[in-house]
Amino acid sequence: MARQLVLDLPFRAAMGRDDFFVSAANAAAVAGIDGWQGWPGAKMLLTGPEGSGKTHLAHVFAAQAGARIVDAAAVAGRDPAEMAEAPALVVEDADRIAGNGPAEEALFHLHNAAAHRGTPLLLTARGPARRWELGLPDLQSRMDQAGMLSLDAPDDMLLTAVLVKLAADRQLALTPALLSFVLPRIDRSLAHAQRFVAALDAEALAAKQKPGTKHAKAVLTRLAG
């Protein structure tokens, strides 16, 4: 039954990474990433809450476009022209540099270098640029020119696929009854799903039993604490 649950859900292989599952929560963003060659101005902002899969999808883009991935905080001190020589660029957590003058200045120059060379640029953040409270108006202007794709928190379909896949990787079988118990109680986060399955595996191994509702309940209680 667990195998059938996996087969019923659409997914794509993320190059060199775990399967990237597609559901209503991320389908529009996935389509936008697939269409990266047609991005207006060759620039896109990918937003979503923690654990929604931004980094995973950024790696899917990197595999498609041959992109170099950097953290926004690490852009400062690097040569923007040299960075823009990559086939494409991903700048992760761009919103986290808001208020950091040197980092904002560095990201502004990277925007210009990428635009000059026509290098596709994908930035990830937790929300739209207008909410970042940037201190550099020129950087705000560059961000306002970017297109935007949004990831929602994982829905039940996506969480089911991820839980089953993570469990299968550990040779755990999650029954429909166990999934029905877990789904209404687990945080809407792919990162939390990973922590849950790892903890469930440890709990079941310690008890020398197949994972069941009592194990899931103990894990969920511990993770919520």
N, C-alpha and C positions, 0 to 999 in steps of 0.2 A: 504493500500500500504506500509506504514512504517513497518508493521508487516511482510509482505512478504520479504522486504529487509533484515530483521534480519534472517529469516528462510533460506534465500538463501546463507548465509555466514557461513562457518564452524567456530565452536568455541569449547572451552573446559572450563569446570568449574574449576576455581582456588579455591582450598579448603578454604572456609571462606571468599572469596573475590569476586570481580566482575567477570563476565565471561571473560575468556582470549580468544580473537578472533585470529584465525590463518589465515594468508594470505601469499602471496609470500614474503613479507617483513620480516617475522619471522619464516616461516615454517621450514627452516633448523635448526635454533637455537632451536625451540621447539622439533624437532626430536632428537637433540643432548642432550637436557635435559631429554627427555624420556629414552634415552639410558645411563643414568648416571652410571648404574652399570657396564658398559663396558668401562668407561673412562680410557685411559692409565695412569697409575700412580695414578688413582683416583683423578685427579686434572684437573679443567677446568676454563678457563677465558672467561667470557661473556662480549663482548664489544658492544657499540652502542652509538649514540649521545644522548644528553639530550632528555628525553621524548619519547624514542623509546620503552620503556617497560622493561628495565633491571630489575628493582626492582620487577615488577609484575611477571616476569618469574622466578626470584629468589625465590619468595614466592611459586610459583608452584612447584619448585624443593624442597623447604623446606617441603611442604606438602607431597610430594612423599617420601622423604628420611628421614623425621623427623629431618631436619637440624636446627641448632641454627644459627640465623642471628645476625651478629655484624657489626658495622661500622669499617672500617680499622683504623681510628684514635683512636678508643676505645680499640684496641688490646693491646696497650702499657700499662704496669702495671698489666696485667692479667697473670695468670699462663697458659702458652701454653699447658702444659700437661693436666691440668684440662679441658681446652676448647676442646681439642682433644678427650676427653671422650664422647662427644656428638655423636649421630649416624652419623651425617654429619655436615658440617659447610658451611656457606655463609659469605664471607667477602665483604661488599659493599664499592664501591668507593675506590678501592685499589690504583688507580693512584694518588689520592689526597694526599697521604702521601709522594710522591717523594720529596726528599730534607730534610725530617724530620728524622734525624738520629735515635732517639729512636724509632720512629714508624716503620721505616724500619727494625731495628734490631728485634723488637717484631714480625713483620710479618714473618721475616726469621725463627725465632724460632718456630712460629706457623706452618709454612710449614714443618719443621722437625718433630714436634710432630705429626702432622696429618699423615705424611708419615710413621712414626714409628708404629702408631696404625692402619694404613690402613683406616683412616677416609676420606671419600669423601669430597673434598674441592672445592667449587665454589667461584670464585672471580669475581666481576663486575668492569668495568672501561669504560672510554670513548673511549679508543683506545688500540692498542697492547702495550705490556710491553716495547718493544724496544723504544717506543716514550716517556716513562715516565721520562727519565733522572734520574734514580735511582742513589743514591750515594753509595750504598752498592753492590759491585760486587757479593757477595754470594746470595743476594736476587734476583738480575738480573738472575743469573744462575738458581735459583729455578723457577722463572717465565718463563724462556725460556723452561722449561721442561713441562709446562702446555699445554694442548690442547686449542683450541680457537674456540668459536662460536661467530658469529657476527649478530647483529640486524641492519637492515636498518631503515631509517626514514620511518614512516608509509606511505603506499601507499593509493590510493583512496579507495580500497576495505576495508582495515583495518580501515581507518578514518570513512568511511560510517558506518561500523558496530558499532564502538565505539560511534559515534555521536547519532545514533539511540538508542543504549542501554542506554546511559546516559540520553537522552531525555525521554525515556520510564520510567526510574526510577523516573523522575519528573512528569510523566503523561503528557508529551508534545508529540505532534505528528509532526514530521518533514516531510513535503511533499517532493516528488521527486523534485519539482521545487525549493524548498528552499535548499535542499541538493545540487542540481546542481549549485546554486548560491554560496554556502558556500565553497565547495570543492576546487575550484581553488584559493580561497582567504585566506584560513586559513593556519596557520603555520603547517608544517609537524611535529606535536608533539602531543602525547597523553595527556600530561599535558595541552597543550594549548586547546585541544578539551574539556577537563573538565572545564577549565575556561570559554570557550566560551558558553557552554551549561548552566552553572550556571548564567552567565550574560544575556543570552537570556531569560531564565526563569524569571529573575527579570525584564527585559525590557518589556516582554509581560504582566506580572502581573501588572506592573505600568500602562501600557496602557489599561489594562482590555480587551486584545484582544488575539486571537490565534497568535503564533509566525509567522511572515511573513518576506518577503525580507527586508522591511524597518527596522524592528527590528534587523535583522541579520546585515544589513549594519551599523547601529548605533553601535552595539556591536563590530564588527570588527574594525571600526574606533577608538573606544575607547581603545581596546586592543592593537592596533598598536601605540597608542600615548605614 
